[in-house]
Amino acid sequence: MPRPNHAMTVTLTPAPADLWVFGYGSLMWRPDFTYLDRVEGLLVGAHRALCIYSFVHRGTPERPGLVLGLDRGGACRGIAYRVAAEKRDDTIAYLRAREQVTAVYLETYRPVWLAGDPKRRVQAVCYVADRRHPQYAGRLS
């Protein structure tokens, strides 16, 4: 099983600021971290797709299942969580342990439009499918 490569993470927001996290799957109903705000959001430039072979949450190494991931192109509705600056490091560590079990996702910050105010955009941490990873399922029909 590949190990997480945290050297591939990208940090585009300053560390002392509050953290925004974008959730599009189980993070919507089970974030399991402390947050200040929970707002519907729209991520443009990636869409939710069954594009990840999984043997951690679904299936086995011999017969992998499919799970949702963010793949490039399109848009995705989800939930944006605002995390207090003092909880930032703990939240990132938790998300890496949860989302990077096999390093199939790239941790990145992307613009997310918040519902309620079409002019309000935040940079939120997202986990996007790594198309070079062996667990990337590609475009299945």
Long-range contacts (C-beta under 8 A, 24 or more apart in sequence): 1-102, 2-102, 2-103, 2-104, 2-133, 2-134, 3-103, 4-96, 4-100, 4-101, 4-102, 4-103, 5-103, 6-96, 6-100, 6-107, 8-103, 8-106, 8-107, 8-130, 9-96, 9-106, 9-107, 9-108, 10-106, 10-107, 10-108, 10-109, 11-109, 12-108, 12-109, 12-123, 13-109, 13-123, 15-88, 16-85, 17-85, 17-88, 18-82, 18-83, 18-84, 18-85, 18-88, 19-82, 19-83, 19-85, 19-87, 19-88, 19-91, 19-92, 19-125, 20-80, 20-81, 20-82, 20-83, 20-112, 20-122, 20-123, 20-124, 20-125, 21-80, 21-81, 21-83, 21-91, 21-95, 21-124, 21-125, 22-78, 22-79, 22-80, 22-110, 22-112, 22-124, 22-125, 22-126, 23-78, 23-79, 23-80, 23-81, 24-48, 24-68, 24-70, 24-76, 24-77, 24-78, 24-79, 25-67, 25-68, 27-78, 27-79, 27-81, 28-78, 28-79, 31-79, 31-81, 32-94, 32-98, 33-81, 33-83, 33-87, 33-90, 33-91, 33-94, 33-95, 34-83, 34-84, 34-87, 34-91, 35-81, 35-82, 35-83, 36-82, 36-83, 36-84, 37-80, 37-81, 37-82, 38-79, 38-80, 38-81, 39-79, 39-80, 39-81, 39-82, 39-114, 39-115, 39-116, 40-77, 40-78, 40-79, 40-80, 40-114, 40-115, 40-116, 41-77, 41-78, 41-79, 41-80, 41-112, 41-113, 41-114, 41-115, 41-122, 41-124, 42-75, 42-76, 42-77, 42-78, 42-112, 42-113, 42-115, 43-70, 43-75, 43-76, 43-77, 43-78, 43-110, 43-111, 43-112, 43-124, 43-126, 44-75, 44-111, 44-113, 45-72, 45-73, 45-74, 45-75, 45-110, 45-111, 46-70, 46-71, 46-72, 46-73, 46-74, 46-75, 46-76, 46-110, 46-126, 46-128, 47-71, 47-73, 47-74, 47-75, 47-76, 48-76, 48-78, 49-129, 50-137, 50-140, 51-129, 51-136, 51-137, 51-138, 51-139, 51-140, 52-104, 52-129, 52-135, 52-136, 52-137, 53-135, 53-136, 53-137, 54-135, 56-101, 56-102, 64-135, 66-137, 66-140, 69-104, 69-105, 69-127, 69-128, 69-129, 70-105, 70-126, 70-127, 70-128, 70-129, 71-128, 71-129, 71-131, 72-128, 72-131, 80-112, 80-114, 80-122, 80-124, 82-122, 92-125, 95-125, 95-127, 99-127, 100-127, 102-133, 102-135, 103-130, 103-133, 104-129, 104-130, 104-133, 104-135, 104-136, 105-129, 105-130, 106-130
